[in-house]
Amino acid sequence: MVTSTSRPRAAKASPRAASRPDRQQAILLAAEKLFSQHGYHGVTIRQIAEEAGVPLALVGYYYGPKHELFHAIFAHWNQTIEERLAALDAAAVDPQDPQTLTRIVEAFVKPVIRLRHSEEGAYYAQLVGRELAYGSAEADRVLREFFDPMAHRFIAAMHAALPHASLGDVAWGYQFALGALLHHLVDDRVTRLSQNQNRAGDPEASDRLVRFIVGGLRAALPAPAPTRKPAIPSRRRQA
């Protein structure tokens, strides 16, 4: 689903383009695939057109220059961020409930893992894991527009669940959690590192990832031990 603010650049379609309404989506899917495999700077518009099976000029007709096509991919998939925020809203933030932090981390992790293992979202999830970790101008624009607002919401929820920690410390915790999630999305070495006992990107590993992040946050941001009042010595009776 594409919202009204996230639709690709509109233009009057030529009769030829209008006869193939699937071409616009084919271009977007081809760009997702190639960007996820080779990175933004490793892909040309010509390669995207060839992958999509469309004339080169049609890519620019629908999306403009390459950086606009890159942006359009994340606009198209913005509903995945909305899904994570909906799950966050459903997690009642009660600092006294020991499961609160787990529910917050599940909202952060599990929709992305499900997307990674869906037929329609696999390339996009890999693109997020691969490309947004680099400080390119294209990635920074996407991060600021789509991902930073979500990050602020999750950091605020984590801070409410860990009220003894400073906001700065919780922001570090969010960044470390994000690193673990992104690495899980793109690193396939676990199969050979585990001597074929594990499958790369196994969706069943999401529960382990949640426990790892929750345990790390609690270990890095422990609640202060309750202070004990000093014992008052009893007065001995005088004879």
Secondary structure by P-SEA (a helix, b strand, c coil): ccccccccccccccaaaaaccaaaaaaaaaaaaaaaacccccccaaaaaaaacccaaaaaaccccaaaaaaaaaaaaaaaaaaaaaaaaaccccccccaaaaaaaaaacaaaaaaaaccccaaaaaaaacccccccaaaaaaaacccaaaaaaaaaaaaaacccccaaaaaaaaaaaaaaaaaaacccccccccccccccccccaaaaaaaaaaaaaaaaccccccccccbbbbbcccc
